[in-house]
Amino acid sequence: MITEGIAYGGDYNPEQWPEEVWAEDVRLMREAGVNMVSVNIFAWALLEPREGEYDFSRLDRILALLHEHGIAADLATPTAAPPAWFFREHPEALPVDKDGRRLSYGSRQTFCPSSPAYREAALRIARVLGERYADHPAVVMWHIHNEYGCHNAECFCDVSAASFRRWLREKYGDLDALNDAWGTTFWSQWYYDWDEIIPPRATGAVPNPTHQLDWRRFCSDELLALCKAEREVLRETAPSVPATTNFMVMYNFDALDYWRWAPELDVVSNDHYLRSTDPESQIDIALSGDLVRSLAGGPWLLMEHSTGAVNWQPVNRAKTAGELRRNALAHVARGADGIAYFQWRAAKAGAEQWHSAMLPHAGTNSQIWRDVVALGADLKALAEVRGSTSPASVAVVWDWNARWALELPSQPSESVRYLEMVRAWYEPLWRAGTAVDFVRPDADLSSYRLVLAPALYLVDDADAANLATFASGGGTLAVGFHSGAVDPNCHVRLGGYPGAFREPLGLRTDELFPLLPGESLGLSDGGTASLWSERVHLEGAEAVTSYTSGPLTGIPAVTRHPYGDGVAWYLATHPDPATLAALLDRICREADVEPVRETPEGVEAVLRSGRDADYLFLINHSGRDAEVQVASRATELLSGRTVDGGRVTVPPGDVAVVREAR
C-alpha cells in the first residue's frame, strides 16, 4: 500500500527554493490534504557535484521533514537530467539527430539512450540512492527517471547504430532473414554485412518502411532496457519498495510501446496534459484514462497533470471554473488511485516558470489554491474508492506497432492518423456512457461482448486469428478500413484487402479510393463519408450502407457478416460523426452492450466496482442541472448526503460520486 486512500500531491522541488521556504511548504501541503510528493527528479547535479562525490545532506533533510509531517515520498532517481560535468567528461554521450547534428546539453534528457557512459553513471547513482534510502520511513515508492523518451526517443549516432545492429541480430539471427523481412531487393538495398546497416537517417527519398518500423521498436526497447536496469538495481538494494516510471499516454506522444513496458513496473503511472485547441478535452482524458487502466490491469496513478496552464503549447490557457476538479475526478473515475500535479510550487526561474502549479505564483490568495484545497477534501472523501475495479463489456484494440506502421510515409492517404481514428470510434461510446477497455490484439477476449478494431493496419496471423475466433465464438467484431493490410514486417497481404480479415468479414476489396481533404460521399442511410473509400466485393457479407455518389455509387460502404456463432462488421469508410454514432449504437445494441447508466446529454457516467458497493461517477459537462436515476440505497460521497428518492441532481459543471451499496 503506497498511501491510505487516494494519493494526492505533486512533484516537489525544494532544491529550487531557500530552505526557510520548506516549513511553509509542508504546512500548506497538510492544509491541502497532500499525502505524497515526488522528490529528487531533477536533483542529480546537487547530489553528485563531481563524479563519484555525493552530497545527500539536503535530501536527508527534505525526507526527514516530509516524514515528520506525515507526507510520503515517491523518491526519484534523477537520471532524466544528467549534470553538465558528465557531458564535459563524456561528450560522446550527447544525442545525434536524424540530420547528423550532435545536440548540446543545457536542458533535460540530453543523452543518447545507447551511451555506455550514461548507463554506467545512471546505474551508479541509482544504486547509491537505493542503498541509502531503502529503509527510510518516508520512502513508499521509487520513481525511476522521468518521462522516458520525451525529448530523446531517438538518437542516430554511431553508438546507437551499433546497438541497433545488435538488436537486429538478436531478432533475425542472420542477414538473409533480415533482408527477407525488410524486402531489401527493392531499390537495391540488400545488405551483405551487418555493419552496412545504419539507423534511418535523413536520406534523399522515402526510407524502407520495415527499416523504419524496426527502428521504432528498437528505440522503445532501448529506453525500456535502461528503465529495467535501474529497476533491477533498486530491487537489489531496496526490494520492499515498489517502483514506477511515468508514462505519457496523451495526444502528442507515441514513441514507446507501453504494452511492453507496463509488465515491468510494480505500479503503472501516467502523465496527462490537455491540448489547448481541443474543445472537448474531457474525451481525451477519458480515452487516456481507460488506456492506462488497461495497461495497468486495474488501478493506476496519475503522476502529473496541470492545475491550470502549461508552458509548452503555442497558446497556454488557464482552466475554467470547475475544470481542475472535473479533470482530476475524471481520472479517478477511470481508475486512478492517485492524483498528482507538476508541480507543488510554481517555479520563478527556469524553462517551466510559466507552468501552473498547486501553489501558484499568486500564492494562497488565488483560485487555484482554493481549488487545490477543495480537491484534497474531495479525494479524502473518496478514500474507500481506492482499489475498486472498472468492469467493461467492450474492448478497443490498441497497438503501437500498428500506429507506427500506419503513419509511415507513402501510405494511400497521409490524412489517416491512428489516434484520430480510434478517438472517432471511442467518442460515441463515451457519449453513450459505455464502459471500454483497451486490449492488445493477442488479449484474452472471452469477457467481452464487443471488440472494436478501428485502425489495426498491421497485424500478425495469430492476432488476426484471435479476433476472428472471438467473432466465430459468439462475439461481435467491428473492423475499420485499411485494417489487416500488412503483416508485422509491413509487407502487404496479397489477394485483396482487408488482408488478414477477409474471411471473418466475408468480403474482398480490390482497390482503394482515399478521398481528398474536404471531399465527401453520400451514404444510403442519409449520412456522408469522408477520408476513405474502397471498392468492396461481397463474399458472404451483406451491405448495410452503400455509397450514393462518386465513383463507387452502389458499392457497399458498411457491411455485416454472420460468422460462426457471432458477427463481424466492416466500415470501409469514415462516416460523419452522427452516422458513425448511430452505427455504433446499433452494433452495441445487437451485441447486448448497455451503458453504465442512462444520463442526460453532456453528463459523463463512469462506474468503479468495489467489494461491497459500486461507485458511480457523474460528471456534468453541460450548462444545466442534470438528474440521474441511482440506486435507492445510495450516498453521495463528496457531500456525505443520503440520496433521496433514488435520484441525484448534478449542477452544471459539477461532479457527483454516488456509492450504491449491494
Steps between C-alpha positions, in 0.01 A plus 500: 500500500652834389264729693178468694213594272561698182855631462516878450791728430747594230861543400679673787823681414612666824855533368367789287418700814677627816475254785290738708219449244480126570315534832231703325483235227421212734255711701308587184521142377321390815241774449437378144476133601821399320621158613769414240749698293762404244845629592850504353391475135743767372756516782790299353737798477446577869528140619816425302691825442795304362524142377485262794477782756160522673319744724175365643468749784229703327297194397536356851344814647222506241399139563516547877276807476246320284490200733462724805185647345351172383570550129627201304778528244504356152879515474638549150822395341609832344620343178283704260734798537871415515721784629727713284817339634387166362482633143831684529657167589289298253409719200444182299191435716315795346228399251518541123194591294386352169699762305824408675517799736629430849281682749627680806422475868317782675153352539377154605526153341801615300655155487521215252299202632770262372789681668704264725628799698149624573382155599792455737445839663122452528528158662770624734286777647194273506697247706627761744148633549360149545759410761457823693119525506382137478360509853418867533153529657394780262576306181199304376585470128785541254445738210738376228626777270227732369298482178729264309539605137329837537791678329741226396292212371743467210876548464668442163865492609746221421464353849125475446564346158713227656238435765230486230701238312530288816123525548443393138740205528311379805168535319592354160802280563652543155504748215295282267209517743539875540522561125184295450313682779607841376438425132844633412486384139299820448719798403820289528506516881634148555743473794806274481654603833339599831719810514327631187179549697450846648207678668244654262685831476399782268520381140392622159186293452257294707683259735415131519178468708609183681834661582311794654259275688778287649677821597193616694485162673870515583479853642215399731689191612826691552337741743315211665836329556619808691185502711531129577867540591419772756207295630725198555754710692221631723359150551841382612550786743141565611292191419200600712438836327284492182615683189332699225588730215262753352354413160368766262178357361382823344425652162852609403718202595527161332868405530473205741311171482348512847354149468863386532579745777207452737583144617845617612363739764352443843268798456390653169486879501430757232544866416215667316464851368221657295530636148398867521332484159281201591146628564403173671816403684289298744482230230880487484515466880259208486678324214838539665368384837337191353819415311724544806262293717513230234881511495502468878238227509325698774557817706788732413648836600472834322854626563474835322236733366447874529296719732476759224708600200807315377793683340582301186208554262468793257233651725477380860154556640393493862231255605145624534291494816456143625730352236780407741253298709328336202832403343639345817185308592463377141839332538387344830185379327715325239704313761755744641573432867725804518486857370818705471608815322804658352589660728445593865634858496511699174858571396625858480791407270583242240339356189168423672453824694166564327363152569217497753538330838307406810638807678504765225707818467207689655526287815211390717282798411413344165227293339744220419596464866138496613425234235802295608386501864144409401625214283701365793178482701324327209769235470493439875123442473566245224750292699285187485502508119869406503566157350160462335483366146335615179300228321447532123335288232653689205866482400684726256812352343802727545843417360805726482653297216187558292510870587863539398449307176182683401672837527810415297545694174356390164163382627190524277404808705712695745176636649428168673637537855481222756391694807240695304345176375491344846357813657231525231376153599555555872308828518150360435559234765611769743192710426276197550661415834632165376788356703807420289826312550793519262665171407797362313410308183608177672297559817256255654170636366267251666356752749386745231186515290632746245852558367582800282810525280483849349853518357681167519700559181779261604417163653664159512324175412452385860348831612269513198391145582439604861254766388334267250463231767334752729239569231444139401458409867201729538651845538444810290804637318512835317800584282598836349627565149864427404527248786677168447679643197858408593684239704747578783772570242280762329458270199167538322276198533426389144170384352292802589428718797432502793763231498501310825127562561351403164355169622330616822372814328372307199622743234789605280617843385697526178576874494521790742352845435617736776321835493654844465486750790150645508360234267199295611270232364131438565387190687174311457404553865497875442845567643825595336846347487843662486869411502478153345306269271571168330347267244354218707384167355273296726600141572230407750456836675193717453506870414365715783583833336613585146640807326247722320749728326847490348674226302388228741126572486312185601812336652473390867648742751401316821448123515381238747602133485360218717810302586478178697293577807575872483515788256769714340446858378718698259510876458661558161479876543491773764137603564414844635480514882122468528489209254789324671333546838173352372684207347696426817179530701343233278806277533497540880129421524538188285788391724288558815736771622336740742622837627616540858194720568250696295591868536399831344714626214831641618522289817786251520417185698780267613482205738762359736407179677616422855456200726182623669384785280509660158624855456320698230688810384276760335682789333277772361668666201177677403373842598188383681394285796497128427286245683612136497331188633708315761443217745255562784767419760763754398725767646661792317856476632624851423224659708437210736126529442260209458336501158124538536255343259758313298594808297798732520526848350839612370534877449661628177876452497488296820579141601314249716632164619222269613566197718246231416505222759437147379 
